[in-house]
Amino acid sequence: MPTITIDGRGLTPREAVQDMAKRMEPLTLKGYEPISEVEIVDEKTKKVVEHFQVTDPEFALHVQPAKGSASSGRGAQRDHKPPMPHEYPYIARLTLEG
């Protein structure tokens, strides 16, 4: 069975997990199952700062959008150029097997 490791990147651990969850969704629809814990890595130190199982309530809390973060596009001004992958301070990593 092939294994795939996916990473989600973000400016906060929550954003990294949400990005990882978006990348994980199409793979789970194809029959892939998580076989490892979710690891949140601090890119500066290259150390795991948090880890939990996909079945933990902690994972569900990270995947849910933060309250008050719904932006209409007008109120929040974003940079024209999004950060490059190496500019994100956090990575959420998970291994899937199909």
Biotite code that builds the C-alpha atoms (Angstrom):
import biotite.structure as struc

atoms = struc.array([
    struc.Atom([0.000, 0.000, 0.000], chain_id="A", res_id=1, res_name="MET", atom_name="CA", element="C"),
    struc.Atom([1.394, 3.422, -0.900], chain_id="A", res_id=2, res_name="PRO", atom_name="CA", element="C"),
    struc.Atom([1.905, 5.981, 1.830], chain_id="A", res_id=3, res_name="THR", atom_name="CA", element="C"),
    struc.Atom([1.680, 9.722, 1.349], chain_id="A", res_id=4, res_name="ILE", atom_name="CA", element="C"),
    struc.Atom([2.907, 12.403, 3.737], chain_id="A", res_id=5, res_name="THR", atom_name="CA", element="C"),
    struc.Atom([1.096, 15.697, 3.384], chain_id="A", res_id=6, res_name="ILE", atom_name="CA", element="C"),
    struc.Atom([2.027, 19.060, 4.855], chain_id="A", res_id=7, res_name="ASP", atom_name="CA", element="C"),
    struc.Atom([-0.128, 22.059, 5.587], chain_id="A", res_id=8, res_name="GLY", atom_name="CA", element="C"),
    struc.Atom([1.475, 25.449, 6.049], chain_id="A", res_id=9, res_name="ARG", atom_name="CA", element="C"),
    struc.Atom([0.297, 28.442, 8.016], chain_id="A", res_id=10, res_name="GLY", atom_name="CA", element="C"),
    struc.Atom([1.163, 31.546, 9.946], chain_id="A", res_id=11, res_name="LEU", atom_name="CA", element="C"),
    struc.Atom([-0.355, 29.892, 13.040], chain_id="A", res_id=12, res_name="THR", atom_name="CA", element="C"),
    struc.Atom([-0.662, 26.212, 14.035], chain_id="A", res_id=13, res_name="PRO", atom_name="CA", element="C"),
    struc.Atom([-4.423, 26.440, 13.400], chain_id="A", res_id=14, res_name="ARG", atom_name="CA", element="C"),
    struc.Atom([-3.895, 27.719, 9.829], chain_id="A", res_id=15, res_name="GLU", atom_name="CA", element="C"),
    struc.Atom([-1.380, 24.946, 9.184], chain_id="A", res_id=16, res_name="ALA", atom_name="CA", element="C"),
    struc.Atom([-3.849, 22.267, 10.329], chain_id="A", res_id=17, res_name="VAL", atom_name="CA", element="C"),
    struc.Atom([-6.646, 23.806, 8.252], chain_id="A", res_id=18, res_name="GLN", atom_name="CA", element="C"),
    struc.Atom([-4.393, 23.805, 5.164], chain_id="A", res_id=19, res_name="ASP", atom_name="CA", element="C"),
    struc.Atom([-3.421, 20.185, 5.842], chain_id="A", res_id=20, res_name="MET", atom_name="CA", element="C"),
    struc.Atom([-7.099, 19.207, 6.252], chain_id="A", res_id=21, res_name="ALA", atom_name="CA", element="C"),
    struc.Atom([-7.915, 20.757, 2.852], chain_id="A", res_id=22, res_name="LYS", atom_name="CA", element="C"),
    struc.Atom([-5.115, 18.748, 1.258], chain_id="A", res_id=23, res_name="ARG", atom_name="CA", element="C"),
    struc.Atom([-6.179, 15.581, 3.103], chain_id="A", res_id=24, res_name="MET", atom_name="CA", element="C"),
    struc.Atom([-9.839, 15.689, 2.011], chain_id="A", res_id=25, res_name="GLU", atom_name="CA", element="C"),
    struc.Atom([-9.430, 14.534, -1.622], chain_id="A", res_id=26, res_name="PRO", atom_name="CA", element="C"),
    struc.Atom([-7.118, 11.743, -0.508], chain_id="A", res_id=27, res_name="LEU", atom_name="CA", element="C"),
    struc.Atom([-9.583, 10.418, 2.076], chain_id="A", res_id=28, res_name="THR", atom_name="CA", element="C"),
    struc.Atom([-12.265, 10.384, -0.633], chain_id="A", res_id=29, res_name="LEU", atom_name="CA", element="C"),
    struc.Atom([-9.936, 8.107, -2.632], chain_id="A", res_id=30, res_name="LYS", atom_name="CA", element="C"),
    struc.Atom([-9.689, 5.708, 0.313], chain_id="A", res_id=31, res_name="GLY", atom_name="CA", element="C"),
    struc.Atom([-6.565, 6.895, 2.115], chain_id="A", res_id=32, res_name="TYR", atom_name="CA", element="C"),
    struc.Atom([-6.561, 6.592, 5.906], chain_id="A", res_id=33, res_name="GLU", atom_name="CA", element="C"),
    struc.Atom([-4.385, 8.451, 8.442], chain_id="A", res_id=34, res_name="PRO", atom_name="CA", element="C"),
    struc.Atom([-1.701, 6.203, 9.932], chain_id="A", res_id=35, res_name="ILE", atom_name="CA", element="C"),
    struc.Atom([0.219, 8.737, 12.008], chain_id="A", res_id=36, res_name="SER", atom_name="CA", element="C"),
    struc.Atom([-0.353, 11.549, 14.440], chain_id="A", res_id=37, res_name="GLU", atom_name="CA", element="C"),
    struc.Atom([-0.702, 15.110, 13.251], chain_id="A", res_id=38, res_name="VAL", atom_name="CA", element="C"),
    struc.Atom([2.564, 16.872, 14.033], chain_id="A", res_id=39, res_name="GLU", atom_name="CA", element="C"),
    struc.Atom([2.860, 20.650, 14.160], chain_id="A", res_id=40, res_name="ILE", atom_name="CA", element="C"),
    struc.Atom([6.437, 21.703, 13.467], chain_id="A", res_id=41, res_name="VAL", atom_name="CA", element="C"),
    struc.Atom([7.954, 25.091, 14.261], chain_id="A", res_id=42, res_name="ASP", atom_name="CA", element="C"),
    struc.Atom([9.980, 25.943, 11.165], chain_id="A", res_id=43, res_name="GLU", atom_name="CA", element="C"),
    struc.Atom([12.520, 28.078, 13.065], chain_id="A", res_id=44, res_name="LYS", atom_name="CA", element="C"),
    struc.Atom([13.569, 25.338, 15.471], chain_id="A", res_id=45, res_name="THR", atom_name="CA", element="C"),
    struc.Atom([12.528, 22.366, 13.290], chain_id="A", res_id=46, res_name="LYS", atom_name="CA", element="C"),
    struc.Atom([10.965, 20.791, 16.391], chain_id="A", res_id=47, res_name="LYS", atom_name="CA", element="C"),
    struc.Atom([7.530, 19.307, 16.913], chain_id="A", res_id=48, res_name="VAL", atom_name="CA", element="C"),
    struc.Atom([5.653, 21.753, 19.136], chain_id="A", res_id=49, res_name="VAL", atom_name="CA", element="C"),
    struc.Atom([2.351, 19.859, 19.261], chain_id="A", res_id=50, res_name="GLU", atom_name="CA", element="C"),
    struc.Atom([0.981, 16.497, 18.185], chain_id="A", res_id=51, res_name="HIS", atom_name="CA", element="C"),
    struc.Atom([-2.378, 14.744, 18.356], chain_id="A", res_id=52, res_name="PHE", atom_name="CA", element="C"),
    struc.Atom([-4.459, 12.032, 16.705], chain_id="A", res_id=53, res_name="GLN", atom_name="CA", element="C"),
    struc.Atom([-6.917, 12.856, 13.935], chain_id="A", res_id=54, res_name="VAL", atom_name="CA", element="C"),
    struc.Atom([-9.659, 11.386, 16.152], chain_id="A", res_id=55, res_name="THR", atom_name="CA", element="C"),
    struc.Atom([-8.807, 13.732, 19.066], chain_id="A", res_id=56, res_name="ASP", atom_name="CA", element="C"),
    struc.Atom([-11.172, 16.637, 19.755], chain_id="A", res_id=57, res_name="PRO", atom_name="CA", element="C"),
    struc.Atom([-8.061, 18.867, 19.539], chain_id="A", res_id=58, res_name="GLU", atom_name="CA", element="C"),
    struc.Atom([-7.864, 18.138, 15.791], chain_id="A", res_id=59, res_name="PHE", atom_name="CA", element="C"),
    struc.Atom([-11.520, 19.110, 15.282], chain_id="A", res_id=60, res_name="ALA", atom_name="CA", element="C"),
    struc.Atom([-10.930, 22.395, 17.121], chain_id="A", res_id=61, res_name="LEU", atom_name="CA", element="C"),
    struc.Atom([-7.995, 23.247, 14.859], chain_id="A", res_id=62, res_name="HIS", atom_name="CA", element="C"),
    struc.Atom([-9.904, 22.445, 11.656], chain_id="A", res_id=63, res_name="VAL", atom_name="CA", element="C"),
    struc.Atom([-12.898, 24.632, 12.519], chain_id="A", res_id=64, res_name="GLN", atom_name="CA", element="C"),
    struc.Atom([-12.595, 28.228, 11.332], chain_id="A", res_id=65, res_name="PRO", atom_name="CA", element="C"),
    struc.Atom([-11.841, 30.659, 14.144], chain_id="A", res_id=66, res_name="ALA", atom_name="CA", element="C"),
    struc.Atom([-14.768, 32.740, 15.321], chain_id="A", res_id=67, res_name="LYS", atom_name="CA", element="C"),
    struc.Atom([-14.743, 36.197, 13.842], chain_id="A", res_id=68, res_name="GLY", atom_name="CA", element="C"),
    struc.Atom([-12.350, 35.180, 11.055], chain_id="A", res_id=69, res_name="SER", atom_name="CA", element="C"),
    struc.Atom([-14.954, 35.300, 8.309], chain_id="A", res_id=70, res_name="ALA", atom_name="CA", element="C"),
    struc.Atom([-13.736, 38.071, 6.083], chain_id="A", res_id=71, res_name="SER", atom_name="CA", element="C"),
    struc.Atom([-15.781, 39.718, 3.404], chain_id="A", res_id=72, res_name="SER", atom_name="CA", element="C"),
    struc.Atom([-12.655, 40.722, 1.557], chain_id="A", res_id=73, res_name="GLY", atom_name="CA", element="C"),
    struc.Atom([-13.086, 44.436, 2.165], chain_id="A", res_id=74, res_name="ARG", atom_name="CA", element="C"),
    struc.Atom([-12.348, 44.716, 5.874], chain_id="A", res_id=75, res_name="GLY", atom_name="CA", element="C"),
    struc.Atom([-9.117, 42.728, 5.892], chain_id="A", res_id=76, res_name="ALA", atom_name="CA", element="C"),
    struc.Atom([-6.389, 43.870, 3.573], chain_id="A", res_id=77, res_name="GLN", atom_name="CA", element="C"),
    struc.Atom([-4.004, 41.124, 2.501], chain_id="A", res_id=78, res_name="ARG", atom_name="CA", element="C"),
    struc.Atom([-0.585, 41.335, 0.982], chain_id="A", res_id=79, res_name="ASP", atom_name="CA", element="C"),
    struc.Atom([-0.634, 41.158, -2.766], chain_id="A", res_id=80, res_name="HIS", atom_name="CA", element="C"),
    struc.Atom([1.902, 38.332, -2.804], chain_id="A", res_id=81, res_name="LYS", atom_name="CA", element="C"),
    struc.Atom([1.205, 35.380, -0.486], chain_id="A", res_id=82, res_name="PRO", atom_name="CA", element="C"),
    struc.Atom([4.125, 34.048, 1.563], chain_id="A", res_id=83, res_name="PRO", atom_name="CA", element="C"),
    struc.Atom([6.429, 31.514, -0.056], chain_id="A", res_id=84, res_name="MET", atom_name="CA", element="C"),
    struc.Atom([6.390, 27.994, 1.473], chain_id="A", res_id=85, res_name="PRO", atom_name="CA", element="C"),
    struc.Atom([9.626, 28.673, 3.360], chain_id="A", res_id=86, res_name="HIS", atom_name="CA", element="C"),
    struc.Atom([8.115, 31.837, 4.890], chain_id="A", res_id=87, res_name="GLU", atom_name="CA", element="C"),
    struc.Atom([5.426, 29.999, 6.867], chain_id="A", res_id=88, res_name="TYR", atom_name="CA", element="C"),
    struc.Atom([6.383, 29.569, 10.533], chain_id="A", res_id=89, res_name="PRO", atom_name="CA", element="C"),
    struc.Atom([4.331, 26.385, 11.096], chain_id="A", res_id=90, res_name="TYR", atom_name="CA", element="C"),
    struc.Atom([3.853, 23.094, 9.262], chain_id="A", res_id=91, res_name="ILE", atom_name="CA", element="C"),
    struc.Atom([1.218, 20.467, 10.094], chain_id="A", res_id=92, res_name="ALA", atom_name="CA", element="C"),
    struc.Atom([2.271, 17.011, 8.885], chain_id="A", res_id=93, res_name="ARG", atom_name="CA", element="C"),
    struc.Atom([0.344, 13.744, 8.554], chain_id="A", res_id=94, res_name="LEU", atom_name="CA", element="C"),
    struc.Atom([0.980, 10.393, 6.875], chain_id="A", res_id=95, res_name="THR", atom_name="CA", element="C"),
    struc.Atom([-1.803, 8.604, 5.000], chain_id="A", res_id=96, res_name="LEU", atom_name="CA", element="C"),
    struc.Atom([-1.944, 5.068, 3.620], chain_id="A", res_id=97, res_name="GLU", atom_name="CA", element="C"),
    struc.Atom([-4.149, 3.872, 0.807], chain_id="A", res_id=98, res_name="GLY", atom_name="CA", element="C"),
])
